[in-house]
């Protein structure tokens, strides 16, 4: 058991969205009249309780919450990134819960970064929360592309997973091949999880990146197009971001 104090790095986007959506109440007034309402006070209490439950479960001394900025640098790479989400209705109360996280939990928002990127930067920066055992708290599978300690609150029995550099780098290229329809990038056409795993495990090229490029090539797509997918899939780490200047260094193979 670690003797270091524990700092939780929490994905505030997931908590705000989950509890905003979960607190919506549809009401049938008759004569085909329906309304939807949310008691934000209750939603705040339930969300706070969920975060405090994580603190208790992991015996944490500090909590750091990350939220996404309204703009994202990935749209400069591909304007269609998460474009489909703009058409989706956001839960009532989402804005109020985000504000609550910023006021009560001191959640951080950084221009052009998603919450995932902040978590990745914090987790991999040796100067951030020096002396603490940092644990990312998230249900997002993309967190497996970050070398970190990772805890999924939806599956607490799995415990805190240690994601190594090797595993994180491999999973990044796995995501590059598979794509992510939720985030709006397609990966390599016709390549799903089983095929992606087979491609990366096969002894067909000297490096994993060459295997990825060859797979895109078989679909008549260039290395540059593969690189676009890889950069969309890449969650930023400390080496990819200069916090003082707010500058992003895009991933290179």
Number of C-alpha atoms within 10 A of each C-alpha: 3 7 7 12 14 20 21 27 24 25 24 26 20 17 23 25 19 15 23 27 17 14 20 17 12 11 11 10 9 7 6 6 8 10 9 11 13 18 13 18 12 13 23 21 11 16 20 18 12 15 20 14 13 19 17 11 12 17 13 19 13 14 19 19 24 27 26 22 15 11 13 17 16 19 14 10 14 16 12 13 20 18 15 12 12 8 8 8 7 13 19 20 23 21 14 16 24 21 15 17 23 17 10 9 17 14 21 16 17 18 12 17 22 23 24 26 24 25 30 23 22 22 25 17 14 12 10 13 16 9 12 18 17 25 23 26 24 22 16 11 10 17 25 23 26 29 19 24 21 23 25 19 18 10 9 12 9 10 14 17 14 14 17 15 14 11 14 18 17 19 22 22 24 26 26 26 31 24 23 17 12 12 15 17 22 19 25 24 14 11 18 15 13 10 14 22 17 11 20 22 12 11 11 12 13 8 11 20 18 15 21 23 19 19 22 21 15 11 11 9 15 14 17 11 14 21 18 18 24 26 18 26 26 25 24 25 22 21 13 18 17 12 11 6 7 11 10 16 12 14 17 8 8
